[in-house]
C-alpha cells in the first residue's frame, strides 16, 4: 500500500505552519499562564506587602528578558 501523496503534502504544510505560526502562540499562552500562576503564588505569601507584588513580578520579568538579550548577543559574538 502506497502512502497518500496529498496527506504527505498536508502534513508538510502543517509542520511548517506549526513551526512558524502556532508554536510562538502556544509558547506565549504557556508563558502567560505561568506568569499569573507564579504571580498569584507569590502574592499569597507576601502578607501586608502584597501591594508591591505586581511591581516585583514585572521587574523580575524585565530582568529575565534583559538577561536573555545579553546572553543572546554574547552567543552571537562568540559564534562570529
C-alpha positions in Angstrom: 0.0 0.0 0.0 1.5 3.4 -1.0 1.1 6.4 1.2 -1.3 9.1 0.1 0.7 12.0 -1.5 -1.9 14.5 -0.6 -1.7 13.5 3.0 2.1 13.9 2.9 1.7 17.5 1.5 -0.8 18.3 4.2 1.5 17.1 7.0 4.4 19.0 5.4 2.3 22.2 5.3 1.0 21.7 8.8 4.6 21.2 10.0 5.7 24.5 8.5 2.5 26.2 9.9 3.2 24.8 13.4 6.8 25.9 13.5 6.2 29.4 12.2 2.8 30.4 13.3 1.4 28.1 16.0 4.5 27.4 18.1 5.0 31.0 19.1 1.4 31.4 20.0 1.4 28.2 22.1 4.6 29.4 23.9 3.0 32.8 24.6 -0.1 31.2 26.0 2.0 28.9 28.2 4.1 31.9 29.3 1.0 33.9 30.2 -0.4 31.0 32.2 2.9 30.6 34.1 3.1 34.3 34.7 -0.2 34.6 36.5 0.3 31.2 38.3 3.6 32.4 39.8 2.3 35.9 40.5 -0.7 34.6 42.5 1.5 32.1 44.3 3.9 34.9 45.3 1.2 37.4 46.2 -0.3 34.9 48.7 3.0 34.7 50.6 3.7 38.5 50.9 1.5 39.3 53.8 0.9 43.0 54.4 3.3 43.8 51.5 1.0 42.3 48.9 0.5 45.7 47.3 4.1 45.5 45.9 3.8 42.0 44.4 2.9 43.2 40.9 5.8 45.6 40.8 8.2 42.9 41.9 6.7 40.4 39.5 7.0 42.6 36.4 10.5 43.8 37.4 11.7 40.2 37.6 10.3 39.6 34.1 12.1 42.6 32.8 15.4 41.4 34.4 14.9 37.9 32.8 14.3 39.4 29.4 17.4 41.7 29.7 19.5 38.7 30.7 18.2 36.7 27.7 19.1 39.6 25.4 22.6 39.9 26.9 23.2 36.2 26.6 21.9 36.1 23.1 24.2 38.9 22.0 27.1 37.2 23.8 26.4 33.9 22.0 26.2 35.8 18.6 29.6 37.5 19.3 31.2 34.2 20.2 29.9 32.5 17.0 31.1 35.3 14.9 
